[in-house]
Amino acid sequence: MKIMIESTDRIVEVREGTHTGLVHGRAWQGKTESGIPVAVVITSLAVEAERDQSQFQAEFHVQHVKPEKYALDAFPLRFII
């Protein structure tokens, strides 16, 4: 499966795996190749260390959209920071 996602301005708290603590993640929204809407929380994102990361950093820190209703509904309000 392939999805295209864009970052939103929402930061949420999630419990990762079997860890007892909560971590912060950014909510992303997008669609599958066939057009099915999806909401995703990403807690870590990395670029290959050997690559020039300047363009990635510039885009990542300024390009966040307001989440659509389906993406908001995917994560209960109690998780939104």
Buried (B, 14 or more C-beta within 10 A) or exposed (E): EEBEBEBBEBBBBBEEEEEEEEBEBBBBBBEEEEEEBBBBBEEEEEEEEEEEEEEEEEEBEEEBEEBEEEBBEBBEEEBEE
